[in-house]
Amino acid sequence: MPQLNPSPWFLIFLFAWLFFLIILPKKVTSYLFNNNPMPKSVEKSKPEPWNWPWT
């Protein structure tokens, strides 16, 4: 019964899982987290009071 012989398919199965577990996550995360936003300034700006025209 050829389906019980692990020789032809076990290495394909092993290399496919190694690809999915080791190589693929690095490639996916490089596309997801490639933009690191930087703040424009570190100091906080002072809020300005509103100018109400009816007061």
PDB file with SEQRES, HELIX, SHEET and CRYST1 records, atoms N, CA, C and O in Angstrom:
SEQRES   1 A   55  MET PRO GLN LEU ASN PRO SER PRO TRP PHE LEU ILE PHE          
SEQRES   2 A   55  LEU PHE ALA TRP LEU PHE PHE LEU ILE ILE LEU PRO LYS          
SEQRES   3 A   55  LYS VAL THR SER TYR LEU PHE ASN ASN ASN PRO MET PRO          
SEQRES   4 A   55  LYS SER VAL GLU LYS SER LYS PRO GLU PRO TRP ASN TRP          
SEQRES   5 A   55  PRO TRP THR                                                  
HELIX    1 AA1 PRO A    2  LEU A    4  5                                   3    
HELIX    2 AA2 SER A    7  LEU A   18  1                                  12    
HELIX    3 AA3 PHE A   19  ILE A   23  3                                   5    
HELIX    4 AA4 LEU A   24  LEU A   32  1                                   9    
CRYST1    1.000    1.000    1.000  90.00  90.00  90.00 P 1           1          
ATOM      1  N   MET A   1       0.848  -1.183   0.000  1.00  0.00           N  
ATOM      2  CA  MET A   1       0.000   0.000   0.000  1.00  0.00           C  
ATOM      3  C   MET A   1       0.894   1.248   0.000  1.00  0.00           C  
ATOM      4  O   MET A   1       1.559   1.518   1.000  1.00  0.00           O  
ATOM      5  N   PRO A   2       0.924   1.997  -1.077  1.00  0.00           N  
ATOM      6  CA  PRO A   2       1.872   3.112  -1.187  1.00  0.00           C  
ATOM      7  C   PRO A   2       1.545   4.284  -0.259  1.00  0.00           C  
ATOM      8  O   PRO A   2       2.442   5.060   0.071  1.00  0.00           O  
ATOM      9  N   GLN A   3       0.314   4.435   0.162  1.00  0.00           N  
ATOM     10  CA  GLN A   3      -0.014   5.577   1.010  1.00  0.00           C  
ATOM     11  C   GLN A   3       0.556   5.432   2.418  1.00  0.00           C  
ATOM     12  O   GLN A   3       0.600   6.413   3.160  1.00  0.00           O  
ATOM     13  N   LEU A   4       0.992   4.236   2.804  1.00  0.00           N  
ATOM     14  CA  LEU A   4       1.584   4.041   4.111  1.00  0.00           C  
ATOM     15  C   LEU A   4       3.089   4.235   4.102  1.00  0.00           C  
ATOM     16  O   LEU A   4       3.712   4.222   5.164  1.00  0.00           O  
ATOM     17  N   ASN A   5       3.680   4.410   2.955  1.00  0.00           N  
ATOM     18  CA  ASN A   5       5.112   4.622   2.849  1.00  0.00           C  
ATOM     19  C   ASN A   5       5.394   6.119   3.067  1.00  0.00           C  
ATOM     20  O   ASN A   5       5.033   6.928   2.212  1.00  0.00           O  
ATOM     21  N   PRO A   6       6.030   6.510   4.188  1.00  0.00           N  
ATOM     22  CA  PRO A   6       6.230   7.932   4.470  1.00  0.00           C  
ATOM     23  C   PRO A   6       7.367   8.565   3.674  1.00  0.00           C  
ATOM     24  O   PRO A   6       7.553   9.780   3.731  1.00  0.00           O  
ATOM     25  N   SER A   7       8.105   7.790   2.960  1.00  0.00           N  
ATOM     26  CA  SER A   7       9.284   8.310   2.265  1.00  0.00           C  
ATOM     27  C   SER A   7       8.967   9.412   1.253  1.00  0.00           C  
ATOM     28  O   SER A   7       9.641  10.442   1.290  1.00  0.00           O  
ATOM     29  N   PRO A   8       8.006   9.274   0.367  1.00  0.00           N  
ATOM     30  CA  PRO A   8       7.841  10.331  -0.647  1.00  0.00           C  
ATOM     31  C   PRO A   8       7.213  11.609  -0.111  1.00  0.00           C  
ATOM     32  O   PRO A   8       7.545  12.683  -0.612  1.00  0.00           O  
ATOM     33  N   TRP A   9       6.336  11.557   0.867  1.00  0.00           N  
ATOM     34  CA  TRP A   9       5.603  12.763   1.253  1.00  0.00           C  
ATOM     35  C   TRP A   9       6.061  13.375   2.555  1.00  0.00           C  
ATOM     36  O   TRP A   9       5.711  14.521   2.836  1.00  0.00           O  
ATOM     37  N   PHE A  10       6.832  12.661   3.370  1.00  0.00           N  
ATOM     38  CA  PHE A  10       7.200  13.202   4.684  1.00  0.00           C  
ATOM     39  C   PHE A  10       8.150  14.390   4.548  1.00  0.00           C  
ATOM     40  O   PHE A  10       8.000  15.373   5.274  1.00  0.00           O  
ATOM     41  N   LEU A  11       9.117  14.327   3.643  1.00  0.00           N  
ATOM     42  CA  LEU A  11      10.034  15.453   3.468  1.00  0.00           C  
ATOM     43  C   LEU A  11       9.315  16.673   2.899  1.00  0.00           C  
ATOM     44  O   LEU A  11       9.623  17.802   3.283  1.00  0.00           O  
ATOM     45  N   ILE A  12       8.372  16.466   1.999  1.00  0.00           N  
ATOM     46  CA  ILE A  12       7.587  17.583   1.465  1.00  0.00           C  
ATOM     47  C   ILE A  12       6.768  18.222   2.579  1.00  0.00           C  
ATOM     48  O   ILE A  12       6.700  19.447   2.682  1.00  0.00           O  
ATOM     49  N   PHE A  13       6.154  17.400   3.404  1.00  0.00           N  
ATOM     50  CA  PHE A  13       5.379  17.889   4.545  1.00  0.00           C  
ATOM     51  C   PHE A  13       6.270  18.660   5.518  1.00  0.00           C  
ATOM     52  O   PHE A  13       5.890  19.728   5.999  1.00  0.00           O  
ATOM     53  N   LEU A  14       7.450  18.122   5.806  1.00  0.00           N  
ATOM     54  CA  LEU A  14       8.360  18.754   6.758  1.00  0.00           C  
ATOM     55  C   LEU A  14       8.869  20.097   6.231  1.00  0.00           C  
ATOM     56  O   LEU A  14       8.872  21.085   6.964  1.00  0.00           O  
ATOM     57  N   PHE A  15       9.294  20.142   4.978  1.00  0.00           N  
ATOM     58  CA  PHE A  15       9.793  21.394   4.418  1.00  0.00           C  
ATOM     59  C   PHE A  15       8.682  22.431   4.252  1.00  0.00           C  
ATOM     60  O   PHE A  15       8.934  23.628   4.390  1.00  0.00           O  
ATOM     61  N   ALA A  16       7.482  21.997   3.963  1.00  0.00           N  
ATOM     62  CA  ALA A  16       6.372  22.948   3.854  1.00  0.00           C  
ATOM     63  C   ALA A  16       6.083  23.586   5.216  1.00  0.00           C  
ATOM     64  O   ALA A  16       5.853  24.793   5.291  1.00  0.00           O  
ATOM     65  N   TRP A  17       6.092  22.798   6.283  1.00  0.00           N  
ATOM     66  CA  TRP A  17       5.851  23.364   7.607  1.00  0.00           C  
ATOM     67  C   TRP A  17       7.011  24.232   8.065  1.00  0.00           C  
ATOM     68  O   TRP A  17       6.792  25.246   8.729  1.00  0.00           O  
ATOM     69  N   LEU A  18       8.215  23.866   7.732  1.00  0.00           N  
ATOM     70  CA  LEU A  18       9.344  24.735   8.077  1.00  0.00           C  
ATOM     71  C   LEU A  18       9.238  26.070   7.347  1.00  0.00           C  
ATOM     72  O   LEU A  18       9.551  27.115   7.918  1.00  0.00           O  
ATOM     73  N   PHE A  19       8.808  26.043   6.116  1.00  0.00           N  
ATOM     74  CA  PHE A  19       8.605  27.289   5.373  1.00  0.00           C  
ATOM     75  C   PHE A  19       7.526  28.141   6.024  1.00  0.00           C  
ATOM     76  O   PHE A  19       7.706  29.345   6.205  1.00  0.00           O  
ATOM     77  N   PHE A  20       6.395  27.513   6.378  1.00  0.00           N  
ATOM     78  CA  PHE A  20       5.296  28.274   6.974  1.00  0.00           C  
ATOM     79  C   PHE A  20       5.624  28.785   8.367  1.00  0.00           C  
ATOM     80  O   PHE A  20       5.101  29.823   8.772  1.00  0.00           O  
ATOM     81  N   LEU A  21       6.465  28.097   9.104  1.00  0.00           N  
ATOM     82  CA  LEU A  21       6.751  28.496  10.480  1.00  0.00           C  
ATOM     83  C   LEU A  21       7.979  29.386  10.620  1.00  0.00           C  
ATOM     84  O   LEU A  21       8.071  30.146  11.584  1.00  0.00           O  
ATOM     85  N   ILE A  22       8.921  29.315   9.690  1.00  0.00           N  
ATOM     86  CA  ILE A  22      10.169  30.072   9.852  1.00  0.00           C  
ATOM     87  C   ILE A  22      10.288  31.199   8.835  1.00  0.00           C  
ATOM     88  O   ILE A  22      10.526  32.342   9.223  1.00  0.00           O  
ATOM     89  N   ILE A  23      10.133  30.918   7.572  1.00  0.00           N  
ATOM     90  CA  ILE A  23      10.423  31.900   6.526  1.00  0.00           C  
ATOM     91  C   ILE A  23       9.245  32.841   6.284  1.00  0.00           C  
ATOM     92  O   ILE A  23       9.436  34.052   6.171  1.00  0.00           O  
ATOM     93  N   LEU A  24       8.057  32.307   6.205  1.00  0.00           N  
ATOM     94  CA  LEU A  24       6.891  33.122   5.850  1.00  0.00           C  
ATOM     95  C   LEU A  24       6.560  34.203   6.884  1.00  0.00           C  
ATOM     96  O   LEU A  24       6.260  35.323   6.471  1.00  0.00           O  
ATOM     97  N   PRO A  25       6.592  33.950   8.203  1.00  0.00           N  
ATOM     98  CA  PRO A  25       6.275  35.040   9.142  1.00  0.00           C  
ATOM     99  C   PRO A  25       7.222  36.229   9.034  1.00  0.00           C  
ATOM    100  O   PRO A  25       6.789  37.367   9.218  1.00  0.00           O  
ATOM    101  N   LYS A  26       8.503  36.003   8.740  1.00  0.00           N  
ATOM    102  CA  LYS A  26       9.433  37.121   8.583  1.00  0.00           C  
ATOM    103  C   LYS A  26       9.059  37.969   7.378  1.00  0.00           C  
ATOM    104  O   LYS A  26       9.140  39.196   7.431  1.00  0.00           O  
ATOM    105  N   LYS A  27       8.654  37.326   6.300  1.00  0.00           N  
ATOM    106  CA  LYS A  27       8.279  38.073   5.098  1.00  0.00           C  
ATOM    107  C   LYS A  27       6.977  38.846   5.314  1.00  0.00           C  
ATOM    108  O   LYS A  27       6.841  39.978   4.850  1.00  0.00           O  
ATOM    109  N   VAL A  28       6.035  38.242   6.008  1.00  0.00           N  
ATOM    110  CA  VAL A  28       4.748  38.909   6.236  1.00  0.00           C  
ATOM    111  C   VAL A  28       4.924  40.092   7.173  1.00  0.00           C  
ATOM    112  O   VAL A  28       4.369  41.161   6.919  1.00  0.00           O  
ATOM    113  N   THR A  29       5.684  39.927   8.253  1.00  0.00           N  
ATOM    114  CA  THR A  29       5.854  41.038   9.187  1.00  0.00           C  
ATOM    115  C   THR A  29       6.672  42.170   8.590  1.00  0.00           C  
ATOM    116  O   THR A  29       6.518  43.316   9.011  1.00  0.00           O  
ATOM    117  N   SER A  30       7.526  41.891   7.636  1.00  0.00           N  
ATOM    118  CA  SER A  30       8.258  42.986   7.009  1.00  0.00           C  
ATOM    119  C   SER A  30       7.322  43.868   6.183  1.00  0.00           C  
ATOM    120  O   SER A  30       7.589  45.059   6.023  1.00  0.00           O  
ATOM    121  N   TYR A  31       6.241  43.313   5.660  1.00  0.00           N  
ATOM    122  CA  TYR A  31       5.257  44.125   4.940  1.00  0.00           C  
ATOM    123  C   TYR A  31       4.299  44.821   5.892  1.00  0.00           C  
ATOM    124  O   TYR A  31       3.816  45.910   5.583  1.00  0.00           O  
ATOM    125  N   LEU A  32       4.011  44.222   7.036  1.00  0.00           N  
ATOM    126  CA  LEU A  32       3.029  44.812   7.946  1.00  0.00           C  
ATOM    127  C   LEU A  32       3.596  45.965   8.759  1.00  0.00           C  
ATOM    128  O   LEU A  32       2.904  46.960   8.977  1.00  0.00           O  
ATOM    129  N   PHE A  33       4.830  45.856   9.207  1.00  0.00           N  
ATOM    130  CA  PHE A  33       5.384  46.836  10.128  1.00  0.00           C  
ATOM    131  C   PHE A  33       6.534  47.612   9.511  1.00  0.00           C  
ATOM    132  O   PHE A  33       7.564  47.795  10.159  1.00  0.00           O  
ATOM    133  N   ASN A  34       6.386  48.068   8.287  1.00  0.00           N  
ATOM    134  CA  ASN A  34       7.485  48.786   7.656  1.00  0.00           C  
ATOM    135  C   ASN A  34       7.405  50.290   7.877  1.00  0.00           C  
ATOM    136  O   ASN A  34       8.343  50.998   7.511  1.00  0.00           O  
ATOM    137  N   ASN A  35       6.334  50.805   8.457  1.00  0.00           N  
ATOM    138  CA  ASN A  35       6.180  52.234   8.657  1.00  0.00           C  
ATOM    139  C   ASN A  35       6.146  52.526  10.155  1.00  0.00           C  
ATOM    140  O   ASN A  35       5.186  52.180  10.843  1.00  0.00           O  
ATOM    141  N   ASN A  36       7.205  53.165  10.650  1.00  0.00           N  
ATOM    142  CA  ASN A  36       7.248  53.566  12.054  1.00  0.00           C  
ATOM    143  C   ASN A  36       7.051  55.072  12.129  1.00  0.00           C  
ATOM    144  O   ASN A  36       7.981  55.829  11.848  1.00  0.00           O  
ATOM    145  N   PRO A  37       5.851  55.523  12.506  1.00  0.00           N  
ATOM    146  CA  PRO A  37       5.607  56.970  12.540  1.00  0.00           C  
ATOM    147  C   PRO A  37       6.392  57.643  13.669  1.00  0.00           C  
ATOM    148  O   PRO A  37       6.523  57.100  14.766  1.00  0.00           O  
ATOM    149  N   MET A  38       6.902  58.818  13.377  1.00  0.00           N  
ATOM    150  CA  MET A  38       7.628  59.605  14.375  1.00  0.00           C  
ATOM    151  C   MET A  38       6.792  60.834  14.716  1.00  0.00           C  
ATOM    152  O   MET A  38       6.175  61.430  13.833  1.00  0.00           O  
ATOM    153  N   PRO A  39       6.770  61.215  15.989  1.00  0.00           N  
ATOM    154  CA  PRO A  39       6.026  62.433  16.339  1.00  0.00           C  
ATOM    155  C   PRO A  39       6.712  63.673  15.766  1.00  0.00           C  
ATOM    156  O   PRO A  39       7.933  63.713  15.616  1.00  0.00           O  
ATOM    157  N   LYS A  40       5.904  64.675  15.453  1.00  0.00           N  
ATOM    158  CA  LYS A  40       6.454  65.899  14.855  1.00  0.00           C  
ATOM    159  C   LYS A  40       7.314  66.654  15.862  1.00  0.00           C  
ATOM    160  O   LYS A  40       8.396  67.135  15.525  1.00  0.00           O  
ATOM    161  N   SER A  41       6.837  66.755  17.083  1.00  0.00           N  
ATOM    162  CA  SER A  41       7.624  67.424  18.109  1.00  0.00           C  
ATOM    163  C   SER A  41       7.396  66.719  19.443  1.00  0.00           C  
ATOM    164  O   SER A  41       6.349  66.116  19.679  1.00  0.00           O  
ATOM    165  N   VAL A  42       8.376  66.809  20.284  1.00  0.00           N  
ATOM    166  CA  VAL A  42       8.300  66.122  21.573  1.00  0.00           C  
ATOM    167  C   VAL A  42       7.525  66.962  22.582  1.00  0.00           C  
ATOM    168  O   VAL A  42       6.791  66.422  23.410  1.00  0.00           O  
ATOM    169  N   GLU A  43       7.684  68.273  22.515  1.00  0.00           N  
ATOM    170  CA  GLU A  43       7.009  69.126  23.491  1.00  0.00           C  
ATOM    171  C   GLU A  43       5.531  69.279  23.143  1.00  0.00           C  
ATOM    172  O   GLU A  43       5.148  69.318  21.973  1.00  0.00           O  
ATOM    173  N   LYS A  44       4.720  69.363  24.181  1.00  0.00           N  
ATOM    174  CA  LYS A  44       3.278  69.500  23.975  1.00  0.00           C  
ATOM    175  C   LYS A  44       2.938  70.970  23.722  1.00  0.00           C  
ATOM    176  O   LYS A  44       3.491  71.874  24.349  1.00  0.00           O  
ATOM    177  N   SER A  45       2.035  71.172  22.806  1.00  0.00           N  
ATOM    178  CA  SER A  45       1.637  72.549  22.527  1.00  0.00           C  
ATOM    179  C   SER A  45       0.585  72.991  23.542  1.00  0.00           C  
ATOM    180  O   SER A  45      -0.237  72.197  24.002  1.00  0.00           O  
ATOM    181  N   LYS A  46       0.634  74.274  23.876  1.00  0.00           N  
ATOM    182  CA  LYS A  46      -0.309  74.833  24.836  1.00  0.00           C  
ATOM    183  C   LYS A  46      -1.649  75.049  24.133  1.00  0.00           C  
ATOM    184  O   LYS A  46      -1.685  75.653  23.061  1.00  0.00           O  
ATOM    185  N   PRO A  47      -2.750  74.567  24.715  1.00  0.00           N  
ATOM    186  CA  PRO A  47      -4.047  74.768  24.058  1.00  0.00           C  
ATOM    187  C   PRO A  47      -4.456  76.242  24.106  1.00  0.00           C  
ATOM    188  O   PRO A  47      -4.266  76.924  25.113  1.00  0.00           O  
ATOM    189  N   GLU A  48      -5.006  76.701  23.023  1.00  0.00           N  
ATOM    190  CA  GLU A  48      -5.430  78.098  22.955  1.00  0.00           C  
ATOM    191  C   GLU A  48      -6.913  78.180  23.297  1.00  0.00           C  
ATOM    192  O   GLU A  48      -7.686  77.313  22.890  1.00  0.00           O  
ATOM    193  N   PRO A  49      -7.322  79.209  24.037  1.00  0.00           N  
ATOM    194  CA  PRO A  49      -8.745  79.332  24.383  1.00  0.00           C  
ATOM    195  C   PRO A  49      -9.572  79.673  23.153  1.00  0.00           C  
ATOM    196  O   PRO A  49      -9.093  80.281  22.195  1.00  0.00           O  
ATOM    197  N   TRP A  50     -10.808  79.266  23.217  1.00  0.00           N  
ATOM    198  CA  TRP A  50     -11.710  79.556  22.111  1.00  0.00           C  
ATOM    199  C   TRP A  50     -12.160  81.009  22.163  1.00  0.00           C  
ATOM    200  O   TRP A  50     -12.342  81.582  23.237  1.00  0.00           O  
ATOM    201  N   ASN A  51     -12.330  81.579  21.008  1.00  0.00           N  
ATOM    202  CA  ASN A  51     -12.803  82.942  20.924  1.00  0.00           C  
ATOM    203  C   ASN A  51     -14.286  82.904  20.565  1.00  0.00           C  
ATOM    204  O   ASN A  51     -14.651  82.674  19.412  1.00  0.00           O  
ATOM    205  N   TRP A  52     -15.139  83.133  21.572  1.00  0.00           N  
ATOM    206  CA  TRP A  52     -16.576  83.071  21.333  1.00  0.00           C  
ATOM    207  C   TRP A  52     -17.043  84.452  20.852  1.00  0.00           C  
ATOM    208  O   TRP A  52     -16.812  85.442  21.547  1.00  0.00           O  
ATOM    209  N   PRO A  53     -17.682  84.545  19.702  1.00  0.00           N  
ATOM    210  CA  PRO A  53     -18.067  85.849  19.170  1.00  0.00           C  
ATOM    211  C   PRO A  53     -19.217  86.509  19.940  1.00  0.00           C  
ATOM    212  O   PRO A  53     -19.365  87.727  19.841  1.00  0.00           O  
ATOM    213  N   TRP A  54     -20.026  85.788  20.688  1.00  0.00           N  
ATOM    214  CA  TRP A  54     -21.185  86.388  21.365  1.00  0.00           C  
ATOM    215  C   TRP A  54     -20.894  86.821  22.785  1.00  0.00           C  
ATOM    216  O   TRP A  54     -21.800  87.278  23.482  1.00  0.00           O  
ATOM    217  N   THR A  55     -19.619  86.688  23.246  1.00  0.00           N  
ATOM    218  CA  THR A  55     -19.341  87.143  24.611  1.00  0.00           C  
ATOM    219  C   THR A  55     -18.639  88.464  24.595  1.00  0.00           C  
ATOM    220  O   THR A  55     -18.321  89.007  25.654  1.00  0.00           O  
TER     221      THR A  55                                                      
END                                                                             
